[in-house]
Amino acid sequence: MSPSRPAASGPVPPEWSGLLPLDKPRGMTSHDVVERARRRLSGPGRRPGAPAVGHLGTLDPNASGLLVLVLGAATRCALVWQGGRKTYAGTARFGVVTDTQDMDGRVLARSDARPSEAQLRAAAEAMIGELDQVPPMVSAIKHGGERLHALARRGVTVEREPRRVRVDAWRWVSITPDEASFEVDCSGGTYVRTLVHDLGAGLGCGAALAALRRTRSEPFTLLQACTLATLEAAEPGLLLAQQGVPLDAALEVLPALELDGTAAAAIGHGQTPRVEPGSAPLEGGPRSVVFRDAGGRALALGALRREGDGVRARPAVVFPWAVATGKR
């Protein structure tokens, strides 16, 4: 993704939408970072028209690293970018099992046993590929309308359905008898603390996550991320011009269909114009195609459906500027 960014500084344009990769420090929740970004980008008095702010892929408070903020209309497209592969750098502590699967939790068991390097590498190799992973109680998944971590804080444990995840690679950076540092490539939605917990269970000695840092969330890496200090010190318009990814560029991960003026206006009215699909896929999900105007600006996300009179564009998310186009 190599978007062209405007050189202008000044306030954040009211319609600015896109992504801002940020390096989250330890000790803050992802929600804390969103609130700080919202205050900063809104300016004094929470300026009307400032972009809405959300994030992709929650990081635990004691984890650091890449947190991608979504701004403006991009908050309605989060699912587009959430399925990318992730890379984490972490540290596993051996001989301990905790109720949170990391070193911040209550210790449930200790062991004097320690794995050899060969045993560790073999156990990790057995965990490459598709796995059924039970989400930890400290996750943000909802059960009965309440987050699991909220239940866990009250001492409540509930049954959780396993989820299919994929581990592509483990890379061991350093190994000592008591702990080992690693990098792991995995699918979105993978809980690294649970990988470490399950690794320790397979080794027979127990293990807990001692440190975690996200270094990649496709298509972004930490090299593209700004720091929280930069976010709070820089002039917002200039920051987004230099390090933000405008929505038009961020949506280049999806196939596109260019609409003529009549079809673009129809999309703005929420209608389903008949179109020639070209190379865009048919019968995909509700966010499988980005509809663009002749200038390349994204107007909506949706799907192409084959119907009795031909192929029609069915929008699922229509951006505000497309609505304005449709009203003209």
C-alpha positions in Angstrom: 0.0 0.0 0.0 1.7 3.2 -1.2 -0.8 6.0 -1.0 -0.2 9.5 -2.3 -0.6 11.9 0.6 -1.3 15.6 0.4 1.5 18.0 1.5 -0.8 20.5 3.1 -0.9 21.0 6.9 -3.6 22.8 8.9 -6.6 21.3 10.7 -7.9 17.8 10.0 -10.4 18.1 7.1 -13.9 17.3 8.3 -14.2 14.5 5.8 -10.7 13.0 6.3 -11.1 9.3 6.5 -8.5 6.6 6.6 -6.0 4.7 8.8 -3.3 5.8 11.1 -0.8 3.2 12.3 0.4 3.9 15.9 2.9 2.3 18.2 0.9 1.7 21.4 3.0 1.8 24.6 2.6 -0.6 27.5 0.3 0.3 30.3 -2.6 1.7 28.2 -5.7 0.0 26.9 -6.5 0.2 23.2 -9.5 2.3 24.2 -7.2 4.7 26.1 -5.3 5.3 22.9 -8.5 5.9 20.9 -9.6 8.5 23.4 -6.3 10.3 23.3 -6.4 10.3 19.5 -10.0 11.5 19.5 -9.2 14.4 21.8 -6.1 15.3 19.8 -7.8 15.2 16.3 -10.9 17.0 17.5 -8.9 19.9 18.8 -10.0 22.4 21.4 -13.7 21.9 22.4 -14.0 18.7 20.3 -14.5 20.5 17.1 -17.6 19.5 15.2 -16.9 17.5 12.1 -13.7 16.0 13.4 -13.3 12.4 12.4 -14.7 9.5 14.4 -11.9 7.3 15.8 -11.8 3.5 16.4 -9.1 0.8 16.1 -8.3 -2.6 14.5 -7.3 -5.5 16.6 -7.3 -4.9 20.4 -3.9 -5.0 22.2 -3.9 -5.9 25.9 -2.8 -3.1 28.3 0.6 -4.7 29.0 1.2 -5.4 25.3 2.8 -2.8 23.1 3.2 -2.3 19.4 1.2 -1.8 16.2 -2.3 -0.5 16.8 -4.0 0.7 13.6 -6.5 3.6 14.2 -9.5 3.9 11.9 -10.7 7.5 11.3 -13.9 9.0 9.9 -15.8 6.8 7.4 -13.1 4.1 7.7 -14.7 3.2 11.1 -17.5 1.7 9.0 -15.1 -0.5 7.0 -13.1 -2.1 9.8 -13.8 -5.7 8.7 -12.0 -5.0 5.5 -8.6 -4.8 7.3 -9.1 -7.0 10.3 -8.3 -10.4 8.7 -4.7 -9.7 7.9 -1.8 -11.8 9.1 -0.1 -10.7 12.3 3.4 -10.9 13.7 4.2 -10.7 17.4 7.5 -10.7 19.4 7.0 -12.2 22.8 8.7 -14.0 25.7 7.5 -17.3 27.2 8.2 -18.0 30.9 8.5 -21.7 31.7 7.4 -23.5 34.9 4.4 -21.4 35.7 0.7 -21.5 34.9 -1.6 -18.5 35.7 -5.3 -17.8 35.4 -4.7 -15.1 32.8 -2.1 -17.1 30.8 0.4 -14.2 31.4 2.6 -13.1 34.3 0.1 -10.6 35.6 -2.4 -13.3 36.7 -2.8 -15.5 39.8 -0.4 -18.4 39.8 -2.2 -21.7 39.6 0.7 -24.1 39.4 4.5 -24.1 39.4 7.0 -26.7 38.1 10.7 -27.2 38.4 10.8 -29.0 35.0 12.3 -27.1 32.1 12.3 -28.0 28.4 15.4 -28.6 26.4 15.9 -26.4 23.3 15.2 -29.5 21.1 11.9 -30.2 23.0 10.9 -26.6 22.7 11.5 -26.4 19.0 9.7 -29.7 18.4 6.6 -28.6 20.5 6.4 -25.3 18.6 6.7 -27.1 15.3 3.8 -29.3 16.2 1.7 -26.1 16.7 2.2 -24.8 13.1 -0.8 -24.9 10.9 -4.5 -24.6 11.7 -5.4 -25.0 15.4 -8.6 -24.9 17.4 -7.9 -22.4 20.2 -10.1 -21.7 23.2 -10.2 -17.9 23.8 -8.9 -16.9 27.2 -11.3 -15.5 29.9 -9.4 -12.2 29.7 -10.3 -11.6 26.1 -12.7 -9.0 24.8 -15.1 -11.6 23.2 -18.7 -11.2 24.4 -20.7 -13.9 26.2 -24.3 -13.1 26.9 -23.7 -9.4 25.9 -20.8 -9.0 28.4 -17.0 -9.0 27.7 -15.2 -12.1 29.0 -12.6 -10.0 30.8 -15.4 -8.3 32.7 -16.7 -11.6 33.8 -13.2 -12.8 34.7 -12.7 -9.7 37.0 -15.7 -10.9 39.0 -14.3 -14.4 39.2 -16.8 -15.9 36.7 -15.6 -18.5 34.3 -17.8 -19.6 31.4 -17.5 -22.2 28.6 -15.9 -20.9 25.4 -16.2 -22.4 22.0 -12.9 -23.1 20.3 -12.0 -20.9 17.3 -10.0 -21.9 14.3 -6.7 -20.0 14.0 -3.6 -20.5 12.0 0.1 -20.3 13.0 2.5 -19.9 10.1 5.8 -19.8 11.8 7.7 -19.7 15.2 11.1 -18.1 15.2 13.2 -18.5 18.4 15.3 -15.4 19.1 16.9 -16.5 22.4 16.4 -19.5 24.7 17.4 -20.0 28.3 16.2 -22.6 30.8 13.6 -20.3 32.4 12.3 -18.4 29.3 12.5 -18.0 25.6 12.0 -15.0 23.3 10.2 -15.6 20.0 8.5 -14.2 17.0 5.3 -15.8 15.7 3.4 -15.2 12.5 -0.3 -16.0 12.9 -3.8 -15.3 11.7 -5.9 -12.4 13.0 -7.8 -13.4 16.1 -5.0 -15.6 17.5 -4.3 -15.2 21.2 -0.6 -15.4 21.7 -1.0 -15.8 25.5 -3.0 -19.0 24.7 -0.4 -20.2 22.2 2.2 -19.9 25.0 -0.1 -21.5 27.6 -0.8 -24.4 25.2 2.9 -24.7 24.4 3.7 -25.1 28.1 1.0 -27.7 28.5 2.4 -29.7 25.6 5.9 -29.5 27.2 4.5 -30.7 30.5 6.1 -27.8 32.5 3.6 -25.0 32.0 4.3 -21.6 30.5 3.0 -18.1 30.7 3.4 -15.0 28.5 5.9 -12.6 30.0 6.0 -9.9 27.3 4.3 -9.2 24.0 4.7 -6.7 21.1 2.9 -6.6 17.8 5.2 -5.8 15.0 3.0 -6.4 11.9 -0.6 -6.3 11.0 -1.0 -6.7 7.3 -0.4 -4.5 5.4 1.3 -2.4 8.0 4.5 -2.8 10.1 5.9 -0.8 13.0 8.1 1.0 10.6 5.1 2.9 9.4 3.7 3.7 12.8 3.9 7.0 14.7 4.4 7.1 18.4 1.8 8.4 20.9 4.2 11.2 21.7 4.2 12.2 18.0 0.4 12.0 17.8 0.1 14.4 20.8 2.8 16.8 19.7 2.3 17.1 16.0 -0.2 19.4 14.2 -3.0 17.0 13.3 -3.4 17.9 9.7 0.3 17.6 9.0 0.5 14.3 10.9 -2.3 12.7 8.8 -0.7 14.1 5.6 2.6 12.5 6.5 1.6 9.2 8.2 -2.1 8.7 7.7 -3.4 6.4 4.9 -6.4 8.0 3.1 -9.4 5.8 2.7 -9.1 5.7 -1.1 -5.6 4.2 -0.7 -6.5 2.0 2.3 -9.3 0.3 0.2 -6.9 -0.7 -2.5 -6.8 -4.1 -0.8 -10.2 -4.7 -2.4 -11.2 -5.1 -6.1 -12.7 -2.0 -7.5 -15.4 -1.1 -10.0 -15.5 2.3 -11.6 -19.0 3.8 -11.9 -20.1 6.3 -14.5 -21.9 9.5 -13.3 -25.4 8.0 -13.4 -24.5 4.9 -11.5 -22.5 6.9 -8.9 -25.5 9.2 -8.3 -27.7 6.1 -7.9 -25.3 4.6 -5.3 -25.5 7.9 -3.4 -29.3 7.5 -3.3 -28.9 3.9 -2.0 -30.1 2.4 -5.2 -28.7 -0.6 -7.0 -27.7 0.4 -10.5 -27.1 -2.1 -13.3 -23.3 -2.2 -14.1 -20.8 -4.1 -16.2 -18.6 -5.9 -13.7 -15.4 -6.2 -15.7 -12.9 -8.2 -13.6 -14.7 -7.4 -10.2 -16.0 -10.6 -8.5 -19.6 -11.6 -8.5 -21.7 -12.8 -5.6 -19.1 -11.9 -2.9 -19.8 -10.7 0.6 -21.3 -7.2 1.4 -17.8 -5.7 1.5 -16.2 -7.5 -1.4 -16.0 -4.6 -3.9 -15.3 -1.0 -3.6 -17.3 1.3 -5.9 -15.3 4.3 -7.2 -16.1 7.3 -9.3 -14.3 8.2 -12.5 -11.7 10.1 -10.4 -10.9 7.0 -8.3 -12.6 8.2 -5.1 -14.3 5.4 -3.1 -18.0 6.0 -2.9 -19.3 2.8 -1.3 -18.5 -0.8 -0.4 -20.8 -3.6 -1.5 -21.3 -6.6 -3.7 -22.1 -7.4 -7.3 -25.2 -9.6 -7.7 -26.4 -11.3 -10.8 -30.1 -10.6 -11.2 -32.7 -11.2 -13.9 -31.9 -8.0 -15.8 -28.1 -8.2 -15.5 -25.5 -7.5 -12.8 -26.4 -4.9 -10.2 -24.2 -3.0 -7.7 -25.6 -3.5 -4.2 -24.0 -1.1 -1.7 -23.7 -2.1 1.9 -21.7 1.0 3.2 -22.2 4.3 1.4 -19.8 7.1 2.3 -21.1 10.6 3.2 -19.7 12.2 0.1 -21.5 9.7 -2.1 -24.7 10.6 -0.4 -24.1 14.2 -1.2 -23.4 13.3 -4.8 -26.7 11.5 -5.0 -28.6 14.5 -3.7 -27.3 16.8 -6.4 
